[in-house]
Amino acid sequence: MPRARLLVLLAFAAALLVAPAARSASSDMVVSQVYAGGGNSGATYANDFVEIFNRGTTAIDLGTWSIQYASAAGTSWQATALSGSVQPGRYYLIQLASAAAVGSALPTPDATGTSNLAQSGGKVAIVRSATPLTCGASAGSCSGNAAVADLVGYGSAADYEGADAAPALSSTTAALRAGAGCMDTDANASDFSAETPAPRSSATAAAACSGGPPPPPQGVSGNAAVDIDIQGVLSIALERPSISFGNASAGETPAAVSERVTVSSSNDAGYALTVHRSAFVPADLPLGLSSTAPAGGQLGPALVGGATAAIPIAPAADLLIGTTAARSAQGGDAWPTKVGFVGPLPVVPPGHYSATVTYTVVGR
């Protein structure tokens, strides 16, 4: 689906000459999402993951960088090495541990590690080296380390940016940074919210950061109510609009003529197909009918075994051709009937003899 996107470019008067400290809003890489419920009971995804995002204007080489994790009060950090580079506005997905084979598989990750994140609280840092950190026992203790590009403390974490930590997580929520990853006010509690996890990787479309308010959404939705009234169907279609036996003589039995009857019915309980006729004029003749049943149909008693039964003359009761106990097939049920005579033609005056055969279908 085509999507409209607004891209705002900022020109800087001077280049940055030194790496920013963790307590200043990061000009490049930030943690944009943390999920700690991987494989837990009711988990949305089978693995924990950390997603990072380049909110800057230049590509970042991650060749010496790492993602590091420590428990809520811990100072012992587990490092996962990163590689490659991240272009401006692009995401990078790190797949971590799994508790069990519960939840959906992540999109193809850009890096993998074995850290097992706690849902109740923990700390995640983007570090410009692979050397494990030793800070994190108290609020602000990691902020002075120039190697820390970004830090997120969530739940019961002892260290975090700002006045409080980001929300605690669950099997169905992740900590998501506002503005599609663009918002960074150095306050974990306000930059992050607990939302449905939505992992993004290097294959995800780029997001544009203006350096001011978060960018507008890339798409909007609108709802329209749709309704329709479906009418019932009960119809008959005949193979021939008229049947002719041509010329015949008294004492002969003309060959029967095919008259396939196609019934369309939406009745869940099925239908019954019957037939009657008018008398021949100027004198009556012994007209009859035989039939076989389509799939799901059952022949009337008088026609079982290929028998030919006389077609009754109205107002006598109709001859039952057959019944069904369900709706017709999508294209209708075809009943192969043959109209003929139940015996030789009687001795009658020569002339043109005619009658009308009427098929009737009734919903059950």
Secondary structure, DSSP 4 states (H G I P E B T S, - for coil): ------------SS---SPPPTTSPPSSEEEEEEE--TTSTT-SBSS-EEEEEE-SSS-EE-TT-EEEEEESS----EEEE--SEE-TT-EEEEE---SSS-SBPPSPPSEE------SSEEEEEEESSSSPP---SSTTTTTT-TTEEEEEEEET-S--SSSSPBPP-BTTBEEEETGGGT---S-HHHHEEEE------TTSPP----SSSPPPPS-----------PPP-EEEEES-S--------TT--PPPEEEEEEEEE--TT-EEEEEEEPPPBSS---EEEEE---TTEEE-GGGGGG--EEPPBTTSPPEEEEEESSPPPTT-EEEEEEEEESSPPP---SS--B--EEEEEEE-
